Amino acid sequence: MRRWNADVMLEPGLNKAILSRLGKKCRNFSRKERAVAICLDGMSIKPELVYNAKKDIFYGFPYTGTQKKIERNKTSILATEAIVIMVSGLGPLSPNKFKNDTASRSGRFKQAVGYMLAHHSLETTKQLNMITNAVQALKGRGLYPLVLILDQCTTNVKMIHEAGAIAEKPIIMIDSAEIAVFYDNPHLIKNTKSMLSKHNAVFKGKIASFSHIRQLYLKDQICVPRLVPKLTEKLINPRPFMAMNVAQATRTLSHSVAVGLEYYALSGDLPLSALTTASFVNFFDELFDTFNSKIDKSTAKLSRRSITQSSYHWEFLKEAKEILTNMHYTANTCFDEKFADRDSKN
């Protein structure tokens, strides 16, 4: 399909040709292999107006693929964001299915099926309508959409709330089907690192602080050999837009950083309060690995192993739910949990 896509004319909206091709490719899939996730993500684009003389059409205006092309457009309002809808398989495929095609290294297939162009942001009703059409189109081709994965931008949060999803039950109903809503793991770990760099966290009733990680770097950088070599100046004082980098967040909130904090705290080079920060870092490292797990066997970390009905992940997730429910942020100058609620930021 990847080679075939190169010859497909792409226009905003759901691409019927791609959906039709995807349906034919999935005819021999088992019921388990037909379970898919719908992924929604946006990216900024440079506003530009282009005229296609062959088709006598101007490109560059906001367009979802559903409006009439004869509508009047203002040249002062051009598309600044592209929102893409992708379909991804939830389970591994047999070796002979999608071979050398759209299958990823993990054995799951993924395929973009449409996109929309918006000025700054898309209206929640239009975005939800696009997702509804995607669910209906996929079900009509024999696939079973079970999960909607998106980031925490304002439009997405507002959209799922309007669709009826709540924290206690993150489910929306589309075309008589229950679709679970899931904020994607990379954005969550980036947001966690960003919040910790600006505020202290009240974690398990004690204070976790990014200042401890900064002290760890200053202490460890002069040691030979280094205990945490991947903790660099770029992670401690990131340049503009570096906060968007997932690798920067996972290297900061990593198991090796947690071990480094524990070692220097117990050796007396860091305050003992750094042990709480070590516990915070190790917890989110394990949480990230749990939601990103896909390896059947891993001798390094149990959390990286695939989730099964009997795996330890369920007990950990039960504990994680309680921890996250009680966790909140406070001012980065507060190091006494007794006064944390005074300036808390939930």
C-alpha positions as CSV (number, residue, x, y, z in Angstrom):
1,M,0.0,0.0,0.0
2,R,2.9,2.4,0.7
3,R,4.0,2.2,-3.0
4,W,0.4,2.4,-4.2
5,N,-0.2,5.5,-2.0
6,A,2.4,7.4,-4.0
7,D,0.1,7.5,-7.0
8,V,-3.1,8.4,-5.0
9,M,-4.4,11.9,-5.3
10,L,-4.8,13.2,-1.7
11,E,-7.5,15.7,-0.9
12,P,-8.7,16.8,2.6
13,G,-11.3,14.5,4.1
14,L,-11.4,10.7,4.3
15,N,-9.7,9.1,1.3
16,K,-12.2,6.5,-0.1
17,A,-9.5,5.0,-2.4
18,I,-7.2,4.2,0.6
19,L,-10.1,2.9,2.7
20,S,-11.2,0.6,-0.1
21,R,-7.7,-0.7,-0.6
22,L,-7.3,-1.2,3.1
23,G,-10.6,-3.1,3.2
24,K,-9.4,-5.5,0.5
25,K,-6.1,-6.0,2.3
26,C,-7.9,-6.9,5.6
27,R,-10.3,-9.5,4.1
28,N,-8.2,-12.4,5.3
29,F,-7.5,-11.0,8.8
30,S,-8.8,-12.8,11.9
31,R,-11.2,-11.1,14.2
32,K,-8.4,-10.3,16.6
33,E,-6.3,-8.8,13.8
34,R,-9.2,-6.6,12.7
35,A,-9.1,-4.7,16.0
36,V,-7.7,-1.2,15.3
37,A,-7.0,2.1,17.0
38,I,-7.8,5.5,15.4
39,C,-5.0,8.0,16.0
40,L,-5.6,11.7,15.7
41,D,-2.7,14.2,15.6
42,G,-2.1,17.7,14.3
43,M,0.9,19.6,13.0
44,S,1.6,23.2,12.2
45,I,2.1,24.1,8.5
46,K,3.2,27.2,6.8
47,P,0.3,29.3,5.5
48,E,0.6,29.5,1.7
49,L,-1.8,30.0,-1.2
50,V,-1.1,28.0,-4.3
51,Y,-3.0,28.1,-7.6
52,N,-3.3,24.8,-9.7
53,A,-3.9,26.0,-13.2
54,K,-4.6,22.5,-14.5
55,K,-7.6,22.1,-12.1
56,D,-8.3,25.8,-11.8
57,I,-8.3,25.5,-7.9
58,F,-6.6,27.4,-5.2
59,Y,-5.0,25.4,-2.4
60,G,-4.2,26.7,1.0
61,F,-7.6,27.5,2.5
62,P,-9.0,25.6,5.6
63,Y,-10.9,22.6,4.3
64,T,-12.2,19.4,5.9
65,G,-13.3,17.7,2.7
66,T,-17.1,18.2,3.4
67,Q,-17.6,21.9,2.5
68,K,-18.6,23.0,-0.9
69,K,-15.6,24.1,-2.9
70,I,-17.6,27.1,-4.3
71,E,-17.7,28.7,-0.9
72,R,-16.1,32.1,-0.7
73,N,-12.7,32.1,1.1
74,K,-10.7,35.0,2.6
75,T,-7.1,35.2,1.6
76,S,-6.4,36.5,5.1
77,I,-7.5,33.2,6.6
78,L,-5.3,30.4,5.4
79,A,-4.7,26.9,6.7
80,T,-2.1,26.8,9.5
81,E,-2.6,23.3,10.9
82,A,-3.1,19.8,9.3
83,I,-5.0,17.2,11.4
84,V,-4.3,13.7,10.3
85,I,-6.4,10.5,11.0
86,M,-4.4,7.3,11.1
87,V,-5.5,3.7,11.6
88,S,-3.2,1.3,13.5
89,G,-3.6,-2.4,14.2
90,L,-3.8,-3.3,17.9
91,G,-2.3,-6.7,17.6
92,P,0.6,-8.3,15.6
93,L,-0.1,-9.7,12.1
94,S,0.9,-13.1,10.7
95,P,4.2,-12.9,8.8
96,N,2.5,-13.3,5.4
97,K,0.0,-10.5,5.9
98,F,1.0,-7.0,4.8
99,K,4.5,-8.3,4.1
100,N,6.8,-5.5,2.9
101,D,3.8,-3.2,3.0
102,T,2.3,-1.1,5.7
103,A,3.4,-3.3,8.6
104,S,5.7,-1.8,11.1
105,R,8.6,-3.4,12.8
106,S,6.3,-4.5,15.7
107,G,4.2,-6.4,13.2
108,R,1.2,-4.0,13.4
109,F,0.0,-2.2,10.3
110,K,-0.7,1.5,10.2
111,Q,-2.2,3.7,7.5
112,A,-3.2,7.3,7.3
113,V,-6.8,7.4,5.9
114,G,-7.5,11.2,5.8
115,Y,-6.6,14.7,6.9
116,M,-8.2,18.1,7.5
117,L,-6.8,21.6,7.1
118,A,-7.7,24.3,9.7
119,H,-6.9,27.8,10.6
120,H,-5.2,27.6,14.0
121,S,-7.6,24.9,15.3
122,L,-10.6,22.9,14.0
123,E,-14.1,23.2,15.6
124,T,-14.8,20.4,17.9
125,T,-18.0,19.5,16.1
126,K,-16.2,19.2,12.7
127,Q,-13.4,17.1,14.3
128,L,-15.9,14.7,16.0
129,N,-17.9,14.4,12.8
130,M,-14.7,13.4,11.0
131,I,-13.9,10.7,13.6
132,T,-17.5,9.5,13.4
133,N,-17.2,9.1,9.6
134,A,-13.9,7.3,10.0
135,V,-15.4,4.8,12.5
136,Q,-18.4,4.2,10.2
137,A,-16.1,3.7,7.2
138,L,-13.8,1.3,9.0
139,K,-16.7,-0.8,10.3
140,G,-18.1,-0.9,6.8
141,R,-14.9,-2.5,5.6
142,G,-14.8,-5.2,8.3
143,L,-12.5,-3.5,10.9
144,Y,-13.3,-2.9,14.5
145,P,-12.3,0.5,15.9
146,L,-11.8,0.1,19.7
147,V,-9.6,3.0,20.8
148,L,-9.2,6.7,19.9
149,I,-5.7,8.0,20.7
150,L,-5.0,11.7,20.7
151,D,-3.0,14.4,22.6
152,Q,-4.1,16.8,25.2
153,C,-4.6,20.0,23.1
154,T,-7.5,22.2,24.1
155,T,-9.7,21.2,21.1
156,N,-9.3,17.4,21.7
157,V,-10.0,17.7,25.4
158,K,-13.1,19.8,24.7
159,M,-14.3,17.4,22.0
160,I,-14.2,14.3,24.1
161,H,-15.9,16.0,27.0
162,E,-18.7,17.1,24.6
163,A,-18.9,13.6,23.3
164,G,-19.6,12.3,26.8
165,A,-16.2,10.9,28.0
166,I,-15.4,11.5,31.7
167,A,-12.4,10.6,33.9
168,E,-14.3,7.7,35.6
169,K,-15.5,6.3,32.2
170,P,-13.3,7.5,29.3
171,I,-15.7,6.1,26.7
172,I,-17.5,7.7,23.8
173,M,-20.3,6.2,21.8
174,I,-20.0,6.4,18.0
175,D,-22.3,4.5,15.7
176,S,-23.6,2.3,18.5
177,A,-20.0,1.3,19.3
178,E,-18.0,2.0,22.5
179,I,-14.7,3.7,21.7
180,A,-12.2,4.1,24.5
181,V,-10.4,7.4,24.7
182,F,-6.7,7.4,25.4
183,Y,-4.3,10.3,25.7
184,D,-1.1,9.1,23.9
185,N,1.8,8.1,26.1
186,P,4.5,10.3,24.5
187,H,2.6,13.5,25.1
188,L,1.8,12.5,28.7
189,I,5.5,11.9,29.6
190,K,6.4,15.2,28.0
191,N,3.8,17.0,30.0
192,T,4.9,15.3,33.2
193,K,8.6,16.4,32.6
194,S,7.4,19.9,31.7
195,M,5.3,20.2,34.9
196,L,8.1,18.9,37.1
197,S,10.6,21.4,35.6
198,K,8.2,24.3,36.6
199,H,6.6,23.1,39.8
200,N,7.3,20.7,42.6
201,A,5.1,17.6,42.9
202,V,3.4,16.3,46.0
203,F,4.1,12.6,45.4
204,K,3.0,10.0,48.0
205,G,2.6,12.8,50.5
206,K,6.2,14.1,50.0
207,I,7.9,16.6,47.8
208,A,9.6,15.7,44.5
209,S,11.6,18.5,42.8
210,F,13.4,19.0,39.5
211,S,16.0,20.8,41.6
212,H,17.2,17.4,42.8
213,I,17.8,16.3,39.2
214,R,19.7,19.5,38.5
215,Q,21.9,18.8,41.6
216,L,22.4,15.3,40.3
217,Y,23.7,16.6,37.0
218,L,26.1,19.1,38.6
219,K,27.5,16.4,40.9
220,D,27.6,13.6,38.3
221,Q,29.2,15.6,35.4
222,I,32.5,15.9,37.3
223,C,32.7,12.2,38.1
224,V,34.7,9.7,36.1
225,P,33.1,7.4,35.1
226,R,29.7,9.1,35.2
227,L,26.8,7.3,36.8
228,V,24.2,8.9,34.6
229,P,26.0,9.7,31.3
230,K,22.8,10.4,29.4
231,L,21.8,13.3,31.7
232,T,23.2,16.2,29.8
233,E,23.1,20.0,29.8
234,K,20.4,19.9,27.1
235,L,18.0,18.0,29.4
236,I,18.6,20.3,32.4
237,N,18.4,23.6,30.4
238,P,16.5,22.7,27.2
239,R,16.5,25.1,24.3
240,P,13.2,26.4,22.7
241,F,11.1,23.6,21.3
242,M,13.2,20.9,23.0
243,A,10.3,20.3,25.3
244,M,8.5,18.8,22.3
245,N,11.1,16.0,22.1
246,V,9.9,12.7,23.6
247,A,13.5,11.3,24.0
248,Q,14.4,14.3,26.1
249,A,11.6,13.6,28.5
250,T,12.2,9.8,28.7
251,R,15.9,10.3,29.4
252,T,15.1,12.8,32.2
253,L,12.5,10.6,33.8
254,S,14.4,7.3,33.4
255,H,15.5,4.4,35.6
256,S,19.1,5.4,35.4
257,V,18.3,8.9,36.7
258,A,16.3,7.4,39.6
259,V,19.2,5.1,40.5
260,G,21.6,8.1,40.4
261,L,19.4,10.1,42.7
262,E,19.2,7.2,45.1
263,Y,23.0,6.6,45.1
264,Y,24.0,10.3,45.7
265,A,21.2,10.8,48.3
266,L,22.3,7.7,50.3
267,S,26.0,8.6,50.0
268,G,25.3,12.1,51.4
269,D,26.0,14.1,48.2
270,L,22.3,15.0,47.8
271,P,19.7,15.6,50.5
272,L,17.7,12.6,51.6
273,S,14.6,14.4,50.2
274,A,16.0,13.5,46.7
275,L,14.8,9.9,47.4
276,T,11.2,11.1,46.9
277,T,12.2,12.5,43.5
278,A,13.9,9.2,42.7
279,S,10.7,7.4,43.5
280,F,8.7,9.9,41.3
281,V,11.1,9.4,38.4
282,N,11.1,5.6,38.7
283,F,7.3,5.5,38.9
284,F,6.8,7.5,35.7
285,D,9.5,5.5,33.9
286,E,7.7,2.3,34.8
287,L,4.3,3.8,33.8
288,F,5.7,4.9,30.4
289,D,7.1,1.4,29.8
290,T,3.8,-0.2,30.8
291,F,1.8,1.7,28.2
292,N,4.6,1.3,25.7
293,S,5.2,-2.4,26.3
294,K,5.3,-4.7,23.3
295,I,8.1,-7.2,24.0
296,D,7.1,-10.8,24.9
297,K,10.2,-11.3,27.0
298,S,12.5,-8.7,28.5
299,T,15.2,-9.6,30.9
300,A,16.0,-5.9,31.6
301,K,12.7,-4.5,32.9
302,L,9.5,-6.4,33.6
303,S,7.4,-3.3,32.7
304,R,8.5,-3.6,29.1
305,R,7.0,-7.0,28.7
306,S,3.7,-7.3,26.9
307,I,0.6,-6.9,29.1
308,T,-1.3,-10.2,29.5
309,Q,-4.2,-11.3,31.7
310,S,-1.8,-12.6,34.4
311,S,1.0,-10.1,34.1
312,Y,2.1,-7.9,37.0
313,H,1.0,-4.8,35.1
314,W,-2.5,-4.9,36.5
315,E,-1.5,-4.7,40.1
316,F,0.9,-1.8,39.2
317,L,-1.8,0.1,37.3
318,K,-4.2,-0.3,40.2
319,E,-1.6,1.2,42.5
320,A,-0.8,3.9,39.9
321,K,-4.4,5.0,39.7
322,E,-4.4,5.7,43.5
323,I,-1.1,7.5,43.3
324,L,-2.1,9.8,40.4
325,T,-5.4,10.5,42.1
326,N,-3.7,11.9,45.2
327,M,-0.8,13.6,43.4
328,H,-0.7,17.3,42.7
329,Y,1.7,20.1,42.0
330,T,2.8,23.0,44.2
331,A,5.2,26.0,43.9
332,N,8.8,25.1,43.0
333,T,9.9,27.0,46.2
334,C,7.9,24.7,48.5
335,F,9.8,21.8,50.0
336,D,7.6,21.2,53.0
337,E,4.5,19.0,52.3
338,K,2.7,20.7,55.2
339,F,2.4,23.9,53.2
340,A,2.0,22.3,49.8
341,D,-1.7,22.7,49.6
342,R,-1.4,26.4,50.0
343,D,0.0,26.9,46.5
344,S,-1.1,23.6,45.0
345,K,-1.8,23.3,41.2
346,N,-3.9,20.2,40.5
